[in-house]
Each structure stands twice: as C-alpha cells, then as structure tokens.
C-alpha cells in the first residue's frame, strides 16, 4: 500500500465530509468558549509568519535598488569623438 500522494497518507485517503464534521466537533469540545480566541491567535500567527517570509525578500529588493541607484552608468560614447586612431 503506497502512502504517497494523499494529504493524510496514514489514513489512506483524504478526510470526507463526515470526518471533517467529527474533527470540528472534537475541536469544539476541546476548546469550547476559547475557540474564537484560539482562532484569532492562529490568524495572528499566520500573519506574522507571512510577514517574516516576506521581509527578507523586501530587504534584498531594497538593497538591489539602492545599489543600482548608487552606481552611475558609464557616460555614453560620443560617435563624433575620434580620439582613438586606427592602427591600420
């Protein structure tokens, strides 16, 4: 029996509607009145996690933009300037 490719491989198949309802009832019994607080804290944690994942990318982009601003592009070459003499 292969356990790869399923969300809950140890069960053999993903949970259906009945299993989901049972899990929700168990959560309600365990957390009761604290469930809104638990969900709020879970949302805050998820938001903080996303922010933490986004910050390094934003810092790298900021550094790249600052480095590009600091470096001036070389002046364009003047096609009329013939200071270099051909060697031929």
C-alpha positions as CSV (number, residue, x, y, z in Angstrom):
1,X,0.0,0.0,0.0
2,X,1.5,3.3,-1.1
3,X,1.2,6.2,1.3
4,X,2.4,8.9,-1.0
5,X,0.3,11.4,-2.9
6,X,-2.5,11.7,-0.4
7,X,-2.9,14.6,2.1
8,X,-3.3,12.3,5.0
9,X,-1.3,9.3,3.8
10,X,-1.5,7.5,7.2
11,X,-5.3,7.3,6.7
12,X,-5.1,6.0,3.2
13,X,-7.4,8.7,1.8
14,X,-8.3,12.4,2.4
15,X,-11.0,13.0,5.0
16,X,-14.5,13.3,3.7
17,X,-17.4,15.5,4.9
18,X,-18.2,13.2,7.8
19,X,-14.7,13.0,9.1
20,X,-14.3,16.8,8.9
21,X,-17.5,17.3,10.9
22,X,-16.3,14.9,13.6
23,X,-12.9,16.7,13.8
24,X,-14.7,20.1,14.1
25,X,-17.0,18.7,16.9
26,X,-13.9,17.4,18.8
27,X,-12.2,20.8,18.4
28,X,-15.4,22.5,19.7
29,X,-15.5,20.2,22.7
30,X,-11.8,20.7,23.5
31,X,-11.6,24.4,23.1
32,X,-15.3,25.4,23.9
33,X,-15.6,29.1,24.6
34,X,-11.9,29.7,23.9
35,X,-12.3,28.7,20.3
36,X,-12.6,32.3,19.0
37,X,-9.5,33.3,20.9
38,X,-7.6,30.3,19.6
39,X,-8.6,31.1,16.0
40,X,-7.7,34.8,16.5
41,X,-4.3,33.8,17.8
42,X,-3.9,31.3,14.9
43,X,-4.7,34.1,12.4
44,X,-2.2,36.5,14.1
45,X,0.5,33.8,14.0
46,X,-0.2,33.1,10.3
47,X,0.0,36.8,9.5
48,X,3.3,37.1,11.4
49,X,4.7,34.1,9.6
50,X,3.8,35.6,6.2
51,X,5.4,38.9,7.2
52,X,8.5,37.0,8.3
53,X,8.7,35.2,5.0
54,X,8.2,38.5,3.1
55,X,10.7,40.7,4.9
56,X,13.9,39.0,3.6
57,X,12.7,39.4,0.0
58,X,11.8,43.0,0.6
59,X,15.2,43.7,2.1
60,X,17.0,42.1,-0.9
61,X,14.9,44.2,-3.3
62,X,15.7,47.3,-1.3
63,X,19.4,46.6,-1.4
64,X,19.4,46.0,-5.1
65,X,17.5,49.2,-5.7
66,X,20.0,51.2,-3.5
67,X,23.0,49.6,-5.2
68,X,21.6,50.4,-8.7
69,X,20.9,54.0,-7.6
70,X,24.5,54.4,-6.2
71,X,26.2,53.1,-9.3
72,X,26.1,55.7,-12.1
73,X,26.0,54.3,-15.6
74,X,29.1,55.0,-17.7
75,X,28.8,58.1,-19.9
76,X,27.7,57.3,-23.5
77,X,30.5,57.2,-26.0
78,X,30.4,60.1,-28.5
79,X,30.4,58.7,-32.0
80,X,32.0,62.0,-33.3
81,X,34.9,61.6,-30.9
82,X,37.7,60.0,-32.9
83,X,40.5,60.3,-30.3
84,X,41.4,56.7,-31.0
85,X,43.5,56.4,-34.2
86,X,43.0,53.4,-36.3
87,X,46.1,51.2,-36.4
88,X,45.9,50.1,-39.9
